[in-house]
């Protein structure tokens, strides 16, 4: 395991990492374009200002990592866990994500407008004042997510799982929902459904 290694401003484009483990490593400002990770683990690593453009990640875990102003353009993430990670100033811009777990992640004030985030797990994630307007959130799991002031105007929420708190605190005007969510919304707002 590589513990608290300093990769700041490292130039490692096109690298391939398999089953490597990193803990408390600093990748800030690093050039990691076209990086390929498979089965890697990153715990409490800092990717602030790093360039992860065109990178590919499969079955890798990025737990409690910081992505602040990180370049994620044209990156692909499949079957990854980003548990407790923080996405500051950029959100998931440019990422293609499939079957990923963002539980406990922080997206407060992130601009995720019109993003395709269907089928993802966002349990207990923070979306305070995030912009999710017109996003594709079908079949995603938002149970326990903090959605105070989150803008889900016009978002597609069919099949998504939201609890009563999220249905009350988020802005949902014009959102597309299924019957189950419509009933839950009515109940969360004090209506009696017979």
VENCORGI-V234242 format. One record per residue. SS is DSSP state (h for helix, s for strand, l for the rest). PHI is phi as a letter, one per 30 degrees, with the letter a starting at -180 (NA if undefined). BURIAL is # if it has 16 or more other ideal C-beta (glycine too) atoms within 10 Angstrom, else .. Layout:
[[SS	PHI	BURIAL] [SS	PHI	BURIAL]]
This chain:
[[l	NA	.] [s	c	.] [s	c	.] [l	h	.] [l	d	.] [s	c	.] [l	c	#] [l	e	.] [l	h	.] [l	d	#] [s	c	.] [l	b	.] [l	d	.] [l	i	.] [l	d	.] [s	b	.] [s	b	#] [s	b	.] [l	h	.] [l	c	.] [s	b	.] [s	b	#] [s	b	.] [l	h	.] [l	d	#] [s	c	#] [l	c	#] [l	d	#] [l	i	#] [l	d	#] [s	c	#] [l	c	#] [l	e	#] [l	i	#] [l	d	#] [s	c	#] [s	b	#] [s	b	#] [l	i	.] [l	c	#] [s	b	#] [s	b	#] [s	c	#] [l	h	#] [l	c	#] [s	c	#] [l	c	#] [l	e	#] [l	i	#] [l	d	#] [s	c	#] [l	c	#] [l	e	#] [l	i	#] [l	d	#] [s	b	#] [s	b	#] [s	b	#] [l	h	.] [l	c	#] [s	c	#] [s	c	#] [s	c	#] [l	h	#] [l	c	#] [s	c	#] [s	c	#] [s	c	.] [l	h	.] [l	d	#] [s	d	#] [l	b	#] [l	e	.] [l	i	.] [s	d	#] [s	b	#] [s	b	#] [s	b	.] [l	i	.] [l	c	#] [s	c	#] [l	c	#] [l	e	#] [l	i	#] [l	d	#] [s	c	#] [s	c	#] [s	c	#] [l	h	.] [l	l	#] [l	h	#] [l	c	#] [l	e	#] [l	i	#] [s	d	#] [s	c	.] [s	b	#] [s	b	.] [l	h	.] [l	c	#] [s	c	#] [l	c	#] [l	e	#] [l	i	#] [l	d	#] [s	c	#] [l	b	#] [l	e	#] [l	i	#] [l	d	#] [s	c	#] [l	c	#] [l	e	#] [l	i	.] [l	d	#] [s	c	#] [l	b	#] [l	d	#] [l	i	#] [l	c	#] [s	c	#] [l	b	#] [l	d	#] [l	h	#] [l	d	#] [s	c	#] [l	b	#] [l	e	#] [l	h	.] [l	d	#] [s	c	#] [l	c	#] [l	e	#] [l	i	#] [l	d	#] [s	c	#] [l	c	#] [l	e	#] [l	i	.] [l	d	#] [s	c	#] [l	c	#] [l	d	#] [l	i	#] [l	d	#] [s	d	#] [l	c	#] [l	e	#] [l	i	.] [l	d	#] [s	c	#] [l	c	#] [l	e	#] [l	i	#] [l	d	#] [s	c	#] [l	c	#] [l	d	#] [l	i	#] [l	d	#] [s	c	#] [l	b	#] [l	c	.] [h	e	.] [h	d	.] [h	d	#] [h	d	#] [h	c	.] [h	d	#] [l	d	#] [s	c	#] [l	c	#] [l	e	.] [l	i	.] [l	d	#] [s	c	.] [l	b	#] [l	c	.] [h	d	.] [h	e	.] [h	d	#] [h	d	.] [h	d	.] [h	d	#] [h	d	#] [h	d	.] [h	d	.] [h	d	#] [l	c	.] [l	i	.] [l	d	.] [l	c	.] [l	c	.] [l	c	.]]
